[in-house]
Each structure stands twice: as C-alpha cells, then as structure tokens.
Amino acid sequence: MDKTVGIVGLGIMGGAIARTLLDREWRVIGFDIDATRRSELALANVTIADDVRQLARDAPIIMTSLPNPAAAEDVAQAIASSGQSRRIVVELSTLSIADKLRFEALLKKAGHIALDCPLSGTGAQAKIRDLVVYASGDSNAIAQCTNLFSDFAKQSADLGRFGNGSRMKLFWRNAPGSIQKWWSTWSARALAVRGCFRCGRL
C-alpha cells in the first residue's frame, strides 16, 4: 500500500491531521497559502509542495481542509488543471451541499473522483485522533481510503451518494440538545443512518 497522501490546507484541522498521519508512518505532502503554516509543518517533517499542482502530481490521494467555498473552488480548479491521471480528492471541509457539488463537478470533468467527507470533531480532537469521518461518494474510492481514515479518525462510515456526508453533518449541527446527547454515540449514529437509507431520506 502506498502510504502517501496530500493535504491542502494546513490550518488547525489539516495541520493536526497531518501530524497524526506522520506519527503513523505516512508520507504527507502539504500545501497552504500561509507561509507560516508551511514553515511550521515543514519542521514537523511534512513535505511542502510549491503549489497545489505539484501536490497533485505527487499524491494519489488528496485531502482538502479549507476555510470557505472560494478556496475550495480554487483548489478544485488547480487539481483539475494539473494534467494528472485520476486522483481521489477527499473534501473534509464544512461547506454547503451546493458548494460540495461544484467541487465535485470541477474534478469529475477532469477525470478525478471527489468524495464528500466532512468531519465530526474539533481541531483539539483531531490532535488525539478523536474524529468521525462522514464519507460519501464513490464506494470503491471510499474503500481505498479506509486505512487512511482509520489512521487519523476513530470512526468512519460510507453514507452512500456524494453529499450525504454533508447532509449528515448538517443534521447533527441543527439537532436539538436531547437528540445530540443520544447522537453522541457512534452506534446511535449508525442506527440513524441505516434508518434514513431504508426510508429513502438520504
């Protein structure tokens, strides 16, 4: 197995994930527009790419952790124009479903596979591998990322078609407190997901 991954966005979440993966013997190639972040992660042994296109050249799987839709679109366009063969691009950010679909469309047109994989957890939780990956999109691509996910998150699940990860994240963020307390266990989340699939809500 090629344990090489690219991470675009080395902020609180992306930087913590990069450090966790380094501890598990991954080769991490990173890029961020912020020079300070690049310098900090270089000291942690992340290989810093000159730009997103170079990162796409060297990493078969790319994860993006970005602050806003404009950044996500810029990164998708850079990967799409890199001229590389098929890449799996795992979008971890919390964005609207419409923004995620634009991200997917840009990459699909260039022959790449985008996955919608928002995270449950904070930057502090990322430091201790206490994250959950709400994975959605191409099932074969998600399966190829299983070992990667398990090395930076405590749980992950394939939630079906692209966008379901963000739908599940949105449900969780807007749920009443009583539901959130019940939802805090992974078994409850899995039960809810299975129920939603059966009734066709996802």
PABA-915944 format. One line per field, with one value per atom (N, C-alpha, C): atom name; z, y, x. Coordinates in pm, 1 decimal. Each point is the difference from the previous one (the first is absolute). Layout:
N
atomo	c(CA,...)
pz	c(Z,...)
py	c(Y,...)
px	c(X,...)
***
This chain:
202
atomo	c(N,CA,C,N,CA,C,N,CA,C,N,CA,C,N,CA,C,N,CA,C,N,CA,C,N,CA,C,N,CA,C,N,CA,C,N,CA,C,N,CA,C,N,CA,C,N,CA,C,N,CA,C,N,CA,C,N,CA,C,N,CA,C,N,CA,C,N,CA,C,N,CA,C,N,CA,C,N,CA,C,N,CA,C,N,CA,C,N,CA,C,N,CA,C,N,CA,C,N,CA,C,N,CA,C,N,CA,C,N,CA,C,N,CA,C,N,CA,C,N,CA,C,N,CA,C,N,CA,C,N,CA,C,N,CA,C,N,CA,C,N,CA,C,N,CA,C,N,CA,C,N,CA,C,N,CA,C,N,CA,C,N,CA,C,N,CA,C,N,CA,C,N,CA,C,N,CA,C,N,CA,C,N,CA,C,N,CA,C,N,CA,C,N,CA,C,N,CA,C,N,CA,C,N,CA,C,N,CA,C,N,CA,C,N,CA,C,N,CA,C,N,CA,C,N,CA,C,N,CA,C,N,CA,C,N,CA,C,N,CA,C,N,CA,C,N,CA,C,N,CA,C,N,CA,C,N,CA,C,N,CA,C,N,CA,C,N,CA,C,N,CA,C,N,CA,C,N,CA,C,N,CA,C,N,CA,C,N,CA,C,N,CA,C,N,CA,C,N,CA,C,N,CA,C,N,CA,C,N,CA,C,N,CA,C,N,CA,C,N,CA,C,N,CA,C,N,CA,C,N,CA,C,N,CA,C,N,CA,C,N,CA,C,N,CA,C,N,CA,C,N,CA,C,N,CA,C,N,CA,C,N,CA,C,N,CA,C,N,CA,C,N,CA,C,N,CA,C,N,CA,C,N,CA,C,N,CA,C,N,CA,C,N,CA,C,N,CA,C,N,CA,C,N,CA,C,N,CA,C,N,CA,C,N,CA,C,N,CA,C,N,CA,C,N,CA,C,N,CA,C,N,CA,C,N,CA,C,N,CA,C,N,CA,C,N,CA,C,N,CA,C,N,CA,C,N,CA,C,N,CA,C,N,CA,C,N,CA,C,N,CA,C,N,CA,C,N,CA,C,N,CA,C,N,CA,C,N,CA,C,N,CA,C,N,CA,C,N,CA,C,N,CA,C,N,CA,C,N,CA,C,N,CA,C,N,CA,C,N,CA,C,N,CA,C,N,CA,C,N,CA,C,N,CA,C,N,CA,C,N,CA,C,N,CA,C,N,CA,C,N,CA,C,N,CA,C,N,CA,C,N,CA,C,N,CA,C,N,CA,C,N,CA,C,N,CA,C,N,CA,C,N,CA,C,N,CA,C,N,CA,C,N,CA,C,N,CA,C,N,CA,C,N,CA,C,N,CA,C,N,CA,C,N,CA,C,N,CA,C,N,CA,C,N,CA,C,N,CA,C,N,CA,C,N,CA,C,N,CA,C,N,CA,C,N,CA,C,N,CA,C,N,CA,C,N,CA,C,N,CA,C,N,CA,C,N,CA,C,N,CA,C,N,CA,C,N,CA,C,N,CA,C,N,CA,C,N,CA,C,N,CA,C,N,CA,C,N,CA,C,N,CA,C,N,CA,C)
pz	c(0.0,0.0,0.0,-88.1,-6.3,108.3,104.6,109.6,-25.4,-112.3,-34.4,-14.6,65.2,-8.6,-8.8,-76.5,-6.8,83.4,66.3,76.5,-43.2,-50.5,-35.5,108.0,69.4,114.7,127.7,54.0,117.1,123.5,11.9,115.7,122.1,86.6,126.3,-24.7,-88.0,-25.4,-91.2,-114.9,-93.8,57.3,76.1,61.7,103.5,80.7,101.4,-65.9,-106.4,-71.3,-61.1,-55.3,-59.2,104.0,117.6,106.3,44.3,10.8,40.2,-102.3,-126.6,-104.8,-4.0,24.8,7.8,109.8,112.8,111.6,-37.3,-100.1,-45.7,-130.9,-22.0,-107.2,-140.0,-12.6,-131.6,-49.6,-130.8,-62.2,-33.0,63.7,-17.8,-83.0,-110.5,-84.1,23.7,39.2,36.8,-75.4,-2.4,-55.2,71.4,22.7,55.7,-56.2,-21.0,-52.1,106.8,126.7,110.4,21.2,-16.2,10.4,140.1,101.9,137.4,22.4,-48.1,13.8,-76.1,-119.2,-76.1,78.4,59.0,75.2,122.1,72.5,120.4,-33.5,-106.0,-35.4,-64.5,-65.9,-53.1,114.6,111.0,116.5,60.5,-24.4,50.2,-98.4,-109.1,-102.8,-105.6,-14.1,-116.1,-119.8,-112.5,-123.7,-59.5,-9.8,-46.8,-151.6,-67.3,-145.5,-33.7,-118.4,-44.6,-24.8,-44.7,-27.3,-7.2,-22.5,-2.6,-116.6,-113.3,-116.5,27.6,66.5,33.6,97.8,96.7,95.8,-72.0,-97.0,-75.5,-81.9,-42.1,-75.9,86.8,126.3,85.3,93.4,15.9,96.1,-69.4,10.3,-64.6,68.5,130.4,76.6,59.2,-16.8,47.5,94.1,116.8,90.1,4.4,3.1,5.3,127.1,71.9,122.4,-13.5,-45.6,-48.9,70.7,3.6,82.8,-63.0,-132.9,-62.6,-141.8,-59.8,-134.0,-106.9,8.6,-101.5,0.6,119.0,9.8,-56.7,29.7,-51.4,-152.7,-57.9,-145.7,-62.1,60.6,-51.2,0.5,109.6,11.9,-100.5,-14.7,-97.4,-141.3,-34.0,-132.5,-19.9,105.2,-10.3,-21.5,73.0,-18.1,-138.8,-40.5,-131.0,-114.4,17.1,-106.7,12.2,94.0,24.9,-107.2,-76.6,-104.5,50.7,124.6,57.2,-30.9,11.6,-11.9,119.9,3.2,101.2,142.7,72.0,141.8,79.6,120.8,94.8,86.5,0.0,74.1,110.2,123.6,117.3,58.8,-16.1,46.8,144.0,95.3,141.8,58.1,-73.8,54.3,26.6,84.1,24.3,-93.8,-108.9,-102.1,-32.5,-73.8,-41.5,-101.8,-13.2,-97.6,-140.9,-27.2,-132.5,-29.0,100.1,-17.5,-22.2,72.8,-17.9,-141.4,-48.8,-133.9,-108.3,19.5,-94.9,2.5,119.9,17.7,-76.8,18.7,-67.2,-151.3,-49.5,-144.2,-67.2,62.5,-55.7,-12.5,101.6,-0.1,-93.0,-0.9,-84.3,-147.2,-39.3,-138.8,-43.9,95.0,-30.2,26.1,34.8,17.9,140.7,97.8,138.9,76.8,116.8,84.0,126.9,22.9,123.4,99.2,125.6,108.7,95.7,44.6,99.4,136.6,81.0,125.4,115.0,37.6,113.1,128.2,95.7,123.4,117.8,92.5,129.0,99.8,55.1,94.9,-18.2,95.5,-1.4,-28.2,-15.5,-17.1,117.9,120.1,119.1,-3.7,-45.2,-11.0,-109.1,-105.1,-107.6,52.2,98.1,54.1,70.4,48.1,73.2,-77.5,-130.0,-89.0,43.0,48.3,48.4,-98.7,-126.6,-105.9,-57.3,-63.6,-77.5,-142.1,-98.3,-141.5,-56.5,-44.9,-68.7,-149.3,-46.0,-138.4,-92.7,-117.3,-99.6,-139.4,-94.9,-137.4,-52.0,-91.4,-63.5,104.2,9.3,104.7,-14.9,-123.7,-21.1,46.7,-27.4,43.6,151.7,62.6,145.9,57.7,-60.7,47.6,-8.7,-105.1,-14.1,108.3,60.7,102.9,142.6,13.8,133.2,94.7,-45.1,87.6,34.2,-97.0,25.6,108.0,-14.9,98.8,139.6,6.9,131.1,68.0,-76.2,58.9,51.2,-29.5,61.1,67.5,-7.9,60.3,73.8,99.2,76.3,-72.1,-85.9,-72.7,-136.3,-94.9,-129.4,-51.1,-87.9,-57.4,-140.6,-88.4,-136.5,4.0,-21.2,10.7,-134.2,-104.7,-127.1,-95.0,-73.2,-109.5,47.3,-91.4,28.4,54.9,109.5,65.7,127.4,15.9,121.7,124.0,-17.0,114.4,53.2,-90.1,41.5,53.0,-56.2,51.2,143.6,28.2,135.4,95.3,-44.9,83.3,29.7,-100.1,18.8,98.2,-11.0,94.1,142.4,18.1,132.9,58.3,-80.2,48.7,38.0,-64.8,23.7,91.7,47.6,83.5,139.8,62.0,138.6,94.4,116.9,96.8,40.2,17.9,41.5,-106.3,-126.9,-108.8,-6.5,20.7,-4.6,107.9,118.2,107.3,-40.8,-56.9,-47.5,-114.8,-87.6,-121.0,30.2,121.6,32.3,-5.1,0.7,-14.5,-146.6,-43.6,-141.5,-36.1,91.6,-30.0,-30.5,71.5,-27.4,-136.8,-36.1,-131.8,-110.3,17.1,-101.4,-14.3,113.4,-3.1,-75.8,26.0,-67.9,-149.7,-37.7,-141.8,-70.3,60.0,-62.3,-16.5,102.3,-7.0,-110.8,-15.1,-105.5,-138.3,-17.3,-128.9,-30.8,102.2,-22.8,-40.4,59.1,-32.2,-116.3,-57.9,-118.7,25.2,122.3,31.6,-34.1,-24.8,-35.3,-141.1)
py	c(-119.1,119.1,125.1,94.9,125.6,93.5,22.0,87.0,143.3,54.7,138.6,71.7,113.6,77.8,147.4,73.1,144.2,68.1,109.9,78.2,145.2,54.3,141.3,71.6,90.1,67.6,-53.8,71.2,-48.3,83.0,39.0,76.5,-87.7,40.0,-71.7,-147.0,-26.4,-138.2,-72.2,59.9,-66.3,-23.2,97.0,-15.3,-111.0,-8.8,-107.0,-136.7,-11.4,-127.5,-37.5,96.6,-26.6,-56.9,60.1,-47.6,-141.1,-26.3,-133.7,-104.7,31.9,-95.2,-22.8,103.8,-16.9,-99.3,9.4,-92.1,-144.0,-18.5,-134.4,-36.4,62.9,-34.0,26.7,100.0,45.2,104.3,2.3,111.1,105.0,114.6,105.1,112.9,31.8,113.6,108.3,117.0,103.2,129.1,77.5,135.8,88.0,123.0,102.4,133.7,91.8,131.0,83.3,-41.7,72.8,-51.1,89.2,-40.4,-49.0,59.1,-42.4,-143.9,-33.2,-138.2,-95.7,39.4,-86.6,-24.0,103.8,-12.9,-89.0,18.5,-80.7,-147.8,-31.8,-141.2,-59.5,82.7,-50.3,-45.6,74.0,-39.5,-131.0,-33.0,-126.4,-114.7,26.0,-99.5,-21.3,94.6,-1.0,49.8,-69.3,45.1,110.6,119.4,113.5,14.7,-2.1,17.7,148.5,29.7,139.0,57.0,-86.2,43.0,-123.2,22.0,-111.1,-93.5,52.4,-84.5,-97.6,48.2,-90.3,-106.6,39.7,-96.4,-106.6,41.2,-95.6,-94.9,46.1,-85.1,-112.7,29.8,-93.9,-83.4,34.7,-70.4,-63.3,-132.2,-65.5,29.4,26.8,39.2,137.6,90.1,137.3,31.0,57.0,46.6,152.1,61.4,145.1,42.3,94.2,54.8,151.9,58.8,137.3,88.7,131.0,89.1,49.3,-5.2,59.1,-55.5,26.0,-52.7,48.9,126.1,52.4,-77.5,-30.1,-77.5,-140.0,-61.3,-134.3,0.2,101.3,7.7,20.7,85.7,23.9,-128.3,-75.3,-124.0,-103.2,-13.2,-95.0,34.0,128.0,41.3,-29.5,20.4,-27.7,-148.6,-85.2,-144.6,-40.9,54.6,-34.1,39.4,108.5,47.8,-52.8,-91.0,-49.1,-98.0,-56.4,-94.3,-138.9,-29.6,-130.2,-103.3,-126.7,-107.9,4.1,-88.5,4.1,10.6,96.9,16.3,-12.1,-53.5,1.4,124.5,85.9,125.7,-1.6,-4.6,-13.6,138.8,51.6,134.7,-6.9,51.1,-12.2,121.6,108.4,126.5,-3.0,93.4,19.1,110.0,-41.1,90.9,-37.3,85.7,-33.8,-113.9,-69.0,-108.5,54.3,119.2,60.3,23.5,45.9,22.4,-131.9,-103.7,-131.0,-53.9,20.7,-49.2,73.1,129.4,73.8,-55.0,-29.9,-58.4,-132.2,-84.5,-129.8,15.8,91.7,16.0,43.2,91.3,45.7,-114.8,-84.1,-110.9,-113.4,-28.6,-108.0,28.0,124.7,38.7,-30.5,3.3,-26.8,-145.2,-83.9,-142.4,-41.6,89.3,-32.0,-38.7,-61.9,-40.5,83.7,72.8,77.4,-76.8,4.7,-56.2,112.3,-2.1,95.2,-64.8,48.2,-66.6,100.0,74.2,91.1,-77.3,70.2,-62.9,41.6,-91.5,32.1,8.2,119.0,17.8,134.9,36.1,128.5,-19.8,111.4,-8.7,-67.3,28.0,-64.6,-150.1,-41.9,-143.3,-64.3,76.7,-53.9,-36.2,73.8,-26.4,-134.9,-49.3,-127.5,-107.9,23.7,-98.8,-30.4,102.7,-15.7,63.3,-40.3,52.7,-110.4,40.9,-91.8,53.5,-86.8,37.5,-41.4,99.1,-27.3,-9.8,-117.5,-17.9,-22.9,64.2,-23.7,22.1,-75.1,4.5,-139.5,-10.1,-127.6,-102.5,-111.2,-99.6,-63.7,-25.4,-58.3,95.6,128.3,98.1,11.2,-3.9,3.3,-120.7,-116.4,-121.4,15.0,66.6,22.4,93.5,77.8,96.2,-51.8,-122.5,-51.8,3.3,-47.3,-0.6,141.4,88.9,139.6,57.2,-19.3,53.1,-56.2,-129.1,-62.4,48.6,59.2,49.6,143.4,70.5,132.3,20.2,-99.8,12.1,-128.5,12.8,-119.4,-82.2,66.7,-69.7,65.0,-80.8,52.7,-89.9,55.4,-79.8,48.0,-94.2,30.0,27.7,126.1,40.3,4.1,-50.9,-7.3,112.4,51.2,92.3,129.6,59.9,124.1,104.8,62.3,100.9,-49.1,-132.3,-52.7,29.0,8.3,35.4,137.1,96.3,135.7,5.8,-79.4,-4.6,-50.3,-103.0,-53.2,101.7,70.4,103.7,111.6,39.8,105.3,-43.8,-124.8,-52.2,8.5,-42.4,-2.4,140.0,95.8,137.1,67.4,-38.7,65.3,-78.5,-115.3,-83.6,61.6,-18.2,45.9,-67.0,61.5,-51.7,-143.5,-37.3,-137.2,-100.5,38.2,-87.4,-7.0,113.5,1.3,-90.7,-2.6,-86.0,-146.4,-38.8,-137.9,-28.1,100.0,-13.3,-12.1,32.2,6.5,-135.2,-108.8,-132.0,-40.7,-64.0,-38.2,-102.3,-88.7,-100.3,67.5,108.6,71.7,64.9,56.4,61.7,-103.9,-114.7,-105.7,-46.0,-14.1,-40.8,102.5,128.9,105.8,-1.4,-20.4,-2.4,-114.4,-118.8,-115.1,26.5,62.7,30.9,98.4,101.6,99.3,-62.3,-93.0,-65.4,-83.2,-69.6,-85.2,80.6,121.0,78.8,94.6,-5.0,78.1,147.0,37.5,140.9,46.5,-93.6,39.1,-48.1)
px	c(83.4,-83.4,87.5,-31.2,73.4,-52.4,80.7,-42.5,48.2,-45.9,27.3,-132.4,-14.0,-122.6,35.2,-78.3,15.1,-106.6,35.6,-97.5,11.5,-109.5,-6.0,-79.4,66.4,-60.6,60.4,99.4,73.9,-31.3,-126.9,-44.1,-20.1,-90.8,-20.4,-33.7,-95.3,-41.1,98.7,30.2,90.1,138.1,49.8,131.7,2.9,-106.8,-6.7,-8.1,-78.6,-10.3,134.3,69.5,132.0,95.5,3.7,90.2,-37.6,-130.0,-45.1,41.9,-13.9,37.8,151.1,76.7,145.6,36.3,-69.7,25.7,-31.0,-85.3,-36.7,69.9,112.4,93.8,-54.1,-85.9,-39.5,98.9,20.7,70.6,-105.0,8.5,-99.7,60.3,-66.0,38.1,-103.8,43.0,-95.5,17.7,-107.8,7.2,-100.8,40.0,-88.5,45.9,-93.9,39.8,71.3,-11.6,63.2,142.9,98.0,141.2,35.5,-60.5,29.4,-43.0,-117.8,-46.7,90.0,41.7,89.9,129.2,55.2,125.3,-16.9,-111.8,-24.6,-11.3,-72.4,-19.2,124.1,79.9,127.4,89.9,-2.0,79.1,-49.3,-127.3,-56.4,21.1,73.8,33.6,-107.4,-92.2,-88.6,79.9,-12.1,63.4,-86.6,53.2,-78.8,12.3,-114.5,-3.3,5.7,48.8,4.8,-138.8,-91.4,-136.7,-89.9,-129.7,-95.0,27.9,41.8,26.9,113.5,105.6,110.1,-46.5,-81.6,-53.2,-81.6,-83.3,-80.8,86.4,114.5,91.9,54.6,25.8,73.0,-87.5,-127.7,-85.6,-119.9,-17.5,-114.4,-132.7,6.0,-118.4,28.0,-95.6,15.0,-116.1,29.1,-104.5,4.0,-117.8,-7.9,-73.5,59.8,-59.4,6.8,-110.0,3.8,-102.4,27.0,-81.9,-129.5,-12.2,-117.9,-19.4,-116.5,-28.3,97.0,43.2,92.2,131.2,50.3,123.5,-19.0,-114.8,-27.7,-4.8,-63.3,-9.2,138.1,81.3,135.3,82.8,-10.6,77.2,-49.3,-131.6,-54.7,47.0,0.4,45.2,148.3,79.6,143.0,26.6,-71.6,17.0,-47.6,-114.4,-56.5,93.2,73.9,88.7,142.6,21.6,136.1,48.4,-93.4,37.9,34.3,-35.0,32.7,-107.9,37.6,-97.1,-93.6,-96.5,-105.1,54.6,-49.5,30.3,-129.9,11.4,-112.0,18.0,-101.1,8.9,-105.6,45.5,-86.2,-23.5,-121.4,-31.4,-52.2,78.8,-30.7,-71.9,-5.5,-48.6,-150.5,-44.0,-142.7,-48.7,-63.7,-50.7,-144.6,-68.6,-136.3,4.5,-112.3,-6.9,19.9,-53.9,19.3,147.6,75.1,143.5,73.0,-41.4,62.1,-26.5,-119.7,-33.6,79.0,25.2,84.4,142.0,48.5,132.7,8.6,-101.5,-2.2,-2.8,-83.3,-16.1,130.1,73.2,127.2,99.5,4.8,95.9,-44.4,-129.0,-51.8,26.3,-12.5,22.3,142.9,93.8,140.6,38.7,-97.5,26.4,36.0,-17.4,31.5,-126.3,18.2,-111.7,0.9,-107.5,-13.9,-86.5,38.6,-79.4,-39.2,-123.5,-48.7,13.0,95.7,32.7,18.2,-104.0,15.3,28.9,55.9,43.9,-86.8,-19.8,-59.2,114.8,20.1,109.6,66.0,83.0,69.1,148.7,70.7,144.7,67.4,-49.1,55.9,-23.2,-117.4,-27.6,85.1,28.2,84.4,138.1,48.6,133.3,7.6,-114.6,-0.6,-77.1,-18.3,-64.4,-143.1,-69.8,-137.5,-97.8,9.7,-86.1,-87.2,-109.3,-83.9,-8.3,20.1,-6.1,-134.9,-77.7,-126.5,30.1,36.8,43.7,-118.5,4.5,-104.2,57.0,-56.3,49.4,27.5,93.5,34.9,45.5,-71.7,28.0,137.4,42.6,133.3,109.2,-18.4,98.6,2.1,-117.8,-5.6,72.5,-20.0,67.8,151.4,48.5,143.9,54.4,-89.1,42.0,-19.3,-47.5,-33.3,119.0,114.8,117.6,46.0,-11.2,33.5,-90.5,-130.8,-94.1,28.2,27.8,20.7,126.3,91.0,123.4,-9.9,-111.2,-15.6,-135.2,-90.2,-131.9,-35.5,-86.8,-38.4,-106.5,-79.8,-106.2,-18.3,-47.2,-43.4,-111.1,-81.5,-108.6,-28.2,-33.6,-41.3,-150.1,-38.6,-139.8,-72.3,65.7,-70.1,37.3,-96.7,27.3,64.9,73.2,71.6,-97.1,40.8,-83.3,-64.3,-11.9,-61.7,84.0,131.3,83.9,-35.8,-15.5,-36.3,-142.8,-89.1,-137.1,-1.6,81.3,5.8,62.0,103.7,62.2,-100.1,-76.7,-99.4,-108.0,-44.4,-99.4,52.5,124.5,59.2,12.2,40.3,20.6,-130.8,-109.8,-128.4,-92.6,45.2,-86.0,-17.8,-117.5,-19.8,97.7,19.6,97.1,-25.4,-125.4,-30.7,41.8,-20.0,41.8,151.7,67.9,146.3,58.9,-61.7,50.5,-9.6,-113.2,-16.7,95.1,15.9,80.7,148.9,40.8,142.7,69.2,-77.8,60.9,-2.2,109.6,7.6,-107.4,-36.1,-102.2,-132.9,-31.2,-124.1,4.8,113.7,14.1,-20.4,65.4,-10.8,-144.7,-69.9,-140.2,-82.9,24.4,-74.6,26.6,124.4,35.3,-70.6,4.5,-66.8,-149.4,-61.1,-142.0,-31.6,85.3,-21.1,12.2,93.7,12.4,-124.5,-51.4,-116.6,-122.8,-14.7,-118.6,24.1,119.9,29.6,25.7,33.7,21.4,141.6,91.3,136.1,31.4)
***
